[in-house]
Amino acid sequence: MNVFFAGFWRRLGAYIVDWVILRIAFTPINLYLFMHTDFFSWASEEIPTPPFYVFFLIGSVIWAYWTFFEASKLQATPGKLAL
């Protein structure tokens, strides 16, 4: 049984594919934050920050993405399967 390991460029390509998939998944969250946060209030000296649950939600989605795909029957994320 011959085992071939992917090089740097293939791994980078797989990571970029996974990143694009996750960015598409995060688009609704980003739109919600953009519409419900006053990013354009130049009079305020405070920098608007999203609530903590947004960071928790994003981290949970990323964790679930890798865990689900790596524990699946194919044991690879869509980026790894594409390359």
Long-range contacts (C-beta under 8 A, 24 or more apart in sequence): 6-83, 10-83, 13-79, 13-82, 13-83, 14-77, 14-79, 14-80, 14-82, 14-83, 15-79, 16-79, 17-78, 17-79, 17-82, 17-83, 18-65, 18-77, 18-78, 18-79, 18-80, 19-79, 21-65, 21-78, 21-79, 22-61, 22-62, 22-65, 25-61, 25-65, 26-58, 26-61, 29-54, 29-57, 29-58
